Amino acid sequence: MKANVILTIVILLAVVAVSYEIGRRKGVQTAIVKGDAQFRIAVFHGLYLTAQRGDLASVQSNLAIFLLGEVRAYQYRFGQETGTNFGERFAEAKQIADRVERQLIPLSSVLTNVPHSPNVKITIEQEKK
């Protein structure tokens, strides 16, 4: 009798632990999806307002950067898309992303005090007074 009670308690604790973990994971996934949705709404709202002002060059520039990010993320996660209806559209988007990436300015050229060579040693000395 005592063994049955202990076994029942152990099973109930296991069920509670599994239920808790499933709920926790669902909550984390919901938070990620919510954050992504909030980001997209903010971006699209900003693009809409920019288009409303008539600054189509800015809209195109922003969309190009977002497209670059999405294409690279898709490639990293899923690889190259071929042989599907989406494959043709993805190939066109990749061409745009490649062009945008070529036009980006390297960070090393923006930082004027940092040499471009990877073999350079940088030392900082305190001025003598």
PEUR-V570831 format. One record per run of one state. SS is the DSSP state (H for helix, E for strand, - for the rest). FROM is the first residue (numbers start at 1). TO is the last residue. If there is no record, write none. Layout:
ss=SS from=FROM to=TO
ss=SS from=FROM to=TO
This chain:
ss=- from=1 to=1
ss=H from=2 to=52
ss=- from=53 to=55
ss=H from=56 to=78
ss=- from=79 to=84
ss=H from=85 to=103
ss=- from=104 to=106
ss=H from=107 to=110
ss=- from=111 to=129
